[in-house]
Amino acid sequence: MCLLVQSALALSALTDPLRAETLRIATYNADLSRAGPGLMLQALRGDDPQAAAVVAVITALDADVLVLTGLDYDLRGDTLAALADRLAASGAPYPHRLPLRPNTGVATGLDLDGNGRLGEPRDAMAYGRFAGEGGMAVLSRLPIDVAALRDFTGFVWADLPRNLRPPDTPAGQLLSTAGLYEVPIRLPDGRSLRLLPYYATPPVFDGPEDRNGRRNHDETAFWLRLLAGELPIPPPDPPFVLLGQPNLDPMDGEGLTDAIHALLAHPALQDPAPRGTNSRSDTGQQGDPALDTALYATLGGLRVEQILPSVDLDVLASGVLWPPDTDPLAAVLAAASRHRPLWVDLRF
């Protein structure tokens, strides 16, 4: 069934009249992470059913540029290469790809959780059972300008103006969980579209000090300070797209929402307000009336992912790949990940 679904949707995308005029940008937490280093690579090289479902979902999504979150990182990029090989075999080639190193599992040598033991997941720069757990990656049909990439993953939390870090936070604690990056994509007209991907820590799983909640807030606040020119880093040149997983619903759930509200209302950005839709053949943000409850949803009833293009970009359509339960793709999506892909179509 998966092969039939992905083949039909891929054919639909190729015959779509908008296809030649638009660039589809997407982000997706594919849950491609396992409990130890190398295990996800083995799964992608084997017959793992979840990996197969993820390949089918990405094929159906038909994005030109895709930021993946929740993908284990390795130094040589073998895990991402294995995923790209499977996508190419399914008819969805991504010749340009970039694994993004996270701070997860990076040893600090400190007892950050204060339990008297060193080297545990909570003692790392960001929670991780091994270095690289649950990182990010970019898959692209357009060239990635790696030489112009900017990596903010080493930004120290204490250096963020008006940060909310707890007083006992070590001086060298890095801010980001799975990375803060600027990734230039070369457009056919010679310009660059700058992706600003990030994947913040969830604002839960801590104590009354609210360390994770504060860090989650400040990972989003980083972009506010960058866009305002308040950091010793030049702001990104437009056009750009800020996207990924802030891991915080602006209306529901736990967490400190000031930064995410400010980001969604930022004058340099636009919020396409996506809702559940099916494929590239959908015409806009209306979607299926039966999916009104899926407005903004990318995980259960929560909006934890986002795509925010700069205001100079022309947004044609946006949506969440979340078809009705009667659609065969719905079962594939459920088997692939707890999350649903988010997409925006831009006209250049």
NUDRENVEX-830281 format. One line per 2 residues: number of its first residue (from 1); their letters; for each residue x, y, z of C-alpha. Coordinates in nm, 3 decimals. Last residue first. Example, Ala and Ser with C-alpha at 12.3 -4.5 7.8 and 13.67 -1.06 7.14 Angstrom:
BEGIN
2) SA) 1.367/-0.106/0.714 | 1.230/-0.450/0.780 $
END
This chain:
BEGIN
348) FR) 1.003/3.309/-0.711 | 0.678/3.176/-0.565 $
346) LD) 0.682/3.003/-0.225 | 0.491/2.690/-0.122 $
344) VW) 0.491/2.619/0.253 | 0.502/2.279/0.421 $
342) LP) 0.459/2.113/0.761 | 0.514/1.741/0.799 $
340) RH) 0.320/1.554/1.070 | 0.461/1.434/1.401 $
338) RS) 0.419/1.109/1.596 | 0.617/0.945/1.319 $
336) AA) 0.616/0.694/1.032 | 0.338/0.450/1.119 $
334) AL) 0.085/0.730/1.166 | 0.189/0.891/0.838 $
332) VA) 0.147/0.560/0.655 | -0.199/0.512/0.806 $
330) AL) -0.305/0.858/0.690 | -0.169/0.799/0.338 $
328) PD) -0.451/0.553/0.267 | -0.700/0.844/0.297 $
326) TD) -1.002/0.750/0.511 | -0.833/0.893/0.822 $
324) PP) -0.844/1.239/0.665 | -0.514/1.383/0.538 $
322) WL) -0.246/1.539/0.760 | 0.038/1.685/0.557 $
320) VG) 0.017/2.024/0.728 | -0.040/2.319/0.502 $
318) SA) 0.077/2.622/0.313 | -0.001/2.804/-0.008 $
316) LV) 0.122/3.078/-0.240 | 0.362/3.263/-0.010 $
314) DL) 0.550/3.543/-0.191 | 0.869/3.623/0.000 $
312) DV) 0.958/3.977/0.108 | 0.802/3.924/0.451 $
310) SP) 1.057/3.660/0.553 | 0.917/3.308/0.561 $
308) LI) 0.806/3.153/0.893 | 0.779/2.773/0.890 $
306) QE) 0.674/2.618/1.222 | 0.674/2.301/1.429 $
304) VR) 0.522/2.248/1.775 | 0.162/2.334/1.696 $
302) LG) -0.026/2.105/1.931 | -0.338/1.893/1.886 $
300) GL) -0.146/1.571/1.828 | 0.190/1.682/1.688 $
298) TA) 0.185/1.906/1.379 | -0.138/2.092/1.450 $
296) YL) -0.173/2.450/1.323 | -0.542/2.393/1.250 $
294) AT) -0.604/2.019/1.291 | -0.947/2.078/1.448 $
292) DL) -1.064/2.220/1.114 | -0.975/1.889/0.948 $
290) AP) -1.326/1.780/0.849 | -1.358/2.100/0.647 $
288) DG) -1.070/1.973/0.429 | -0.792/2.218/0.349 $
286) QQ) -0.852/2.593/0.354 | -0.487/2.697/0.342 $
284) GT) -0.426/2.666/-0.028 | -0.485/2.486/-0.354 $
282) DS) -0.430/2.121/-0.269 | -0.252/1.941/-0.553 $
280) RS) 0.074/1.959/-0.360 | -0.069/1.706/-0.114 $
278) NT) -0.328/1.655/0.161 | -0.414/1.939/0.393 $
276) GR) -0.419/2.002/0.768 | -0.376/2.367/0.859 $
274) PA) -0.113/2.629/0.792 | -0.111/2.982/0.938 $
272) PD) 0.125/3.136/0.677 | 0.307/3.333/0.951 $
270) QL) 0.507/3.617/0.802 | 0.842/3.745/0.924 $
268) AP) 1.032/4.076/0.940 | 0.752/4.241/1.141 $
266) HA) 0.771/3.972/1.413 | 0.426/3.850/1.522 $
264) LL) 0.513/3.479/1.520 | 0.848/3.557/1.680 $
262) AH) 0.699/3.768/1.958 | 0.445/3.495/2.040 $
260) IA) 0.725/3.236/2.044 | 0.935/3.452/2.276 $
258) DT) 0.658/3.525/2.527 | 0.533/3.165/2.543 $
256) LG) 0.707/3.016/2.847 | 0.623/2.645/2.849 $
254) EG) 0.348/2.392/2.905 | 0.066/2.306/2.667 $
252) DM) -0.164/2.530/2.466 | -0.158/2.869/2.292 $
250) PD) 0.186/2.935/2.145 | 0.259/2.561/2.114 $
248) LN) 0.621/2.502/2.205 | 0.872/2.260/2.058 $
246) PQ) 1.042/2.536/1.859 | 1.068/2.276/1.582 $
244) GL) 1.198/2.378/1.243 | 1.176/2.692/1.036 $
242) LV) 1.294/3.048/0.984 | 1.289/3.119/0.611 $
240) FP) 1.514/3.380/0.453 | 1.511/3.632/0.170 $
238) PD) 1.668/3.833/0.309 | 2.015/3.885/0.458 $
236) PP) 2.063/3.718/0.794 | 2.147/3.937/1.095 $
234) PI) 2.517/4.003/1.156 | 2.657/3.823/1.464 $
232) PL) 2.777/4.007/1.776 | 2.415/3.990/1.889 $
230) EG) 2.153/4.265/1.932 | 2.089/4.317/1.560 $
228) AL) 1.712/4.287/1.605 | 1.697/3.979/1.380 $
226) LR) 1.962/3.810/1.595 | 1.791/3.903/1.924 $
224) LW) 1.458/3.765/1.804 | 1.630/3.455/1.666 $
222) FA) 1.797/3.384/2.000 | 1.459/3.431/2.173 $
220) TE) 1.353/3.097/2.023 | 1.639/2.912/2.192 $
218) DH) 1.575/3.136/2.493 | 1.224/3.010/2.555 $
216) NR) 1.327/2.644/2.528 | 1.614/2.712/2.766 $
214) RG) 1.381/2.863/3.022 | 1.136/2.574/2.999 $
212) NR) 1.419/2.323/3.014 | 1.568/2.478/3.329 $
210) DE) 1.233/2.520/3.501 | 1.401/2.553/3.844 $
208) PG) 1.097/2.369/3.984 | 1.212/2.046/3.818 $
206) DF) 1.279/1.919/3.465 | 1.114/1.698/3.202 $
204) VP) 0.928/1.985/3.032 | 0.995/2.280/2.798 $
202) PT) 1.094/2.051/2.508 | 1.445/2.136/2.382 $
200) AY) 1.457/2.343/2.066 | 1.507/2.231/1.705 $
198) YP) 1.643/2.503/1.478 | 1.662/2.588/1.110 $
196) LL) 1.729/2.933/0.960 | 1.720/2.866/0.585 $
194) RL) 1.872/3.136/0.368 | 1.746/3.163/0.013 $
192) SR) 2.036/3.262/-0.207 | 2.024/3.444/-0.539 $
190) GD) 2.159/3.307/-0.866 | 1.828/3.292/-1.054 $
188) PL) 1.805/2.913/-1.007 | 1.818/2.955/-0.627 $
186) RI) 2.119/2.856/-0.421 | 2.019/2.747/-0.071 $
184) PV) 2.202/2.917/0.216 | 2.196/2.737/0.554 $
182) EY) 2.194/2.959/0.864 | 2.212/2.743/1.175 $
180) LG) 2.104/2.698/1.537 | 2.155/2.344/1.665 $
178) AT) 1.996/2.044/1.827 | 1.985/2.175/2.184 $
176) SL) 2.106/2.533/2.155 | 2.228/2.760/2.432 $
174) LQ) 2.572/2.625/2.517 | 2.667/2.603/2.885 $
172) GA) 3.011/2.759/2.936 | 2.925/2.958/3.249 $
170) PT) 2.759/2.661/3.419 | 2.389/2.724/3.501 $
168) DP) 2.343/2.784/3.876 | 2.156/3.114/3.824 $
166) PR) 1.890/2.956/3.601 | 1.899/3.078/3.240 $
164) LN) 1.638/3.337/3.143 | 1.840/3.539/2.893 $
162) RP) 1.806/3.916/2.865 | 2.087/3.937/2.606 $
160) LD) 2.218/3.595/2.502 | 2.583/3.560/2.604 $
158) AW) 2.504/3.339/2.906 | 2.365/3.070/2.672 $
156) VF) 2.692/3.034/2.484 | 2.663/3.016/2.104 $
154) GT) 2.839/2.703/1.977 | 2.543/2.596/1.763 $
152) FD) 2.552/2.927/1.576 | 2.681/2.770/1.252 $
150) RL) 2.681/2.994/0.944 | 2.689/2.828/0.601 $
148) AA) 2.854/3.029/0.321 | 3.091/2.750/0.211 $
146) VD) 2.806/2.498/0.231 | 2.608/2.676/-0.040 $
144) IP) 2.343/2.406/-0.074 | 2.245/2.328/-0.433 $
142) LR) 1.877/2.280/-0.515 | 1.688/1.951/-0.483 $
140) SL) 1.747/1.970/-0.111 | 1.762/1.754/0.199 $
138) VA) 1.870/1.936/0.515 | 1.953/1.764/0.843 $
136) MG) 1.879/1.790/1.215 | 1.980/1.604/1.531 $
134) GE) 1.810/1.339/1.741 | 2.112/1.179/1.907 $
132) GA) 2.439/1.327/1.783 | 2.663/1.243/2.076 $
130) FR) 2.508/0.958/2.271 | 2.229/0.917/2.524 $
128) GY) 2.142/1.279/2.469 | 2.015/1.574/2.667 $
126) AM) 2.192/1.892/2.562 | 2.541/2.000/2.667 $
124) AD) 2.557/1.656/2.830 | 2.503/1.579/3.198 $
122) RP) 2.137/1.485/3.141 | 2.240/1.189/2.925 $
120) EG) 2.475/1.053/3.195 | 2.851/1.107/3.190 $
118) LR) 2.897/1.187/3.556 | 2.714/1.064/3.866 $
116) GN) 2.646/1.251/4.192 | 2.282/1.325/4.115 $
114) GD) 2.337/1.697/4.054 | 2.169/1.710/3.712 $
112) LD) 2.463/1.893/3.557 | 2.729/1.663/3.699 $
110) LG) 3.007/1.805/3.483 | 3.247/1.655/3.228 $
108) TA) 3.054/1.844/2.960 | 2.999/1.558/2.715 $
106) VG) 2.814/1.623/2.388 | 2.505/1.400/2.399 $
104) TN) 2.287/1.647/2.213 | 2.471/1.958/2.095 $
102) PR) 2.360/1.896/1.736 | 2.565/1.856/1.414 $
100) LP) 2.370/1.935/1.098 | 2.373/1.675/0.820 $
98) LR) 2.363/1.841/0.476 | 2.209/1.706/0.159 $
96) HP) 2.208/1.787/-0.211 | 2.113/1.523/-0.466 $
94) YP) 1.767/1.471/-0.316 | 1.603/1.202/-0.526 $
92) AG) 1.235/1.116/-0.473 | 1.159/0.819/-0.698 $
90) SA) 1.152/0.549/-0.429 | 1.514/0.448/-0.500 $
88) AL) 1.619/0.812/-0.458 | 1.443/0.822/-0.121 $
86) RD) 1.622/0.506/-0.010 | 1.959/0.651/-0.107 $
84) AL) 1.877/0.977/0.070 | 1.799/0.788/0.392 $
82) AA) 2.129/0.600/0.371 | 2.312/0.927/0.304 $
80) LT) 2.151/1.086/0.612 | 2.273/0.799/0.828 $
78) DG) 2.619/0.797/0.670 | 2.680/1.168/0.733 $
76) RL) 3.047/1.114/0.811 | 3.028/1.255/1.164 $
74) DY) 2.702/1.089/1.262 | 2.372/1.255/1.340 $
72) DL) 2.048/1.087/1.444 | 1.741/1.238/1.278 $
70) GT) 1.474/1.402/1.498 | 1.444/1.708/1.277 $
68) LV) 1.443/1.711/0.899 | 1.456/2.034/0.703 $
66) LV) 1.323/1.970/0.353 | 1.386/2.167/0.035 $
64) DA) 1.203/2.085/-0.287 | 0.927/1.912/-0.094 $
62) DL) 0.729/1.628/-0.251 | 0.536/1.542/0.068 $
60) AT) 0.442/1.207/-0.083 | 0.807/1.104/-0.114 $
58) IV) 0.875/1.225/0.239 | 0.583/1.017/0.367 $
56) AV) 0.688/0.701/0.179 | 1.046/0.729/0.308 $
54) VA) 0.912/0.776/0.661 | 0.698/0.463/0.623 $
52) AA) 1.001/0.257/0.516 | 1.195/0.383/0.818 $
50) QP) 0.907/0.278/1.042 | 0.894/-0.067/0.881 $
48) DD) 1.267/-0.143/0.937 | 1.380/-0.356/0.642 $
46) GR) 1.752/-0.289/0.661 | 1.988/-0.011/0.558 $
44) LA) 1.770/0.252/0.724 | 1.749/0.042/1.041 $
42) QL) 2.125/-0.011/1.050 | 2.182/0.364/1.018 $
40) ML) 1.935/0.424/1.299 | 2.130/0.185/1.521 $
38) GP) 2.464/0.351/1.449 | 2.491/0.528/1.784 $
36) GA) 2.242/0.406/2.046 | 1.877/0.434/2.152 $
34) RS) 1.732/0.512/1.809 | 1.634/0.822/1.616 $
32) LD) 1.448/0.871/1.290 | 1.145/1.032/1.456 $
30) AN) 1.065/1.203/1.122 | 1.027/1.551/1.267 $
28) YT) 0.933/1.725/0.944 | 1.002/2.064/0.790 $
26) AI) 0.901/2.177/0.445 | 0.987/2.432/0.176 $
24) RL) 0.810/2.389/-0.158 | 0.947/2.612/-0.432 $
22) TE) 0.692/2.725/-0.682 | 0.657/2.816/-1.048 $
20) AR) 0.731/2.484/-1.218 | 0.512/2.285/-0.980 $
18) LP) 0.211/2.515/-0.992 | 0.075/2.328/-1.298 $
16) DT) 0.068/2.000/-1.099 | 0.163/1.707/-1.323 $
14) LA) 0.475/1.612/-1.126 | 0.290/1.644/-0.796 $
12) SL) 0.013/1.405/-0.899 | 0.272/1.150/-1.012 $
10) AL) 0.445/1.172/-0.672 | 0.109/1.129/-0.500 $
8) AS) 0.024/0.817/-0.693 | 0.368/0.662/-0.647 $
6) QV) 0.375/0.738/-0.274 | 0.036/0.580/-0.214 $
4) LL) 0.098/0.272/-0.427 | 0.434/0.212/-0.261 $
2) CM) 0.282/0.243/0.085 | 0.000/0.000/0.000 $
END
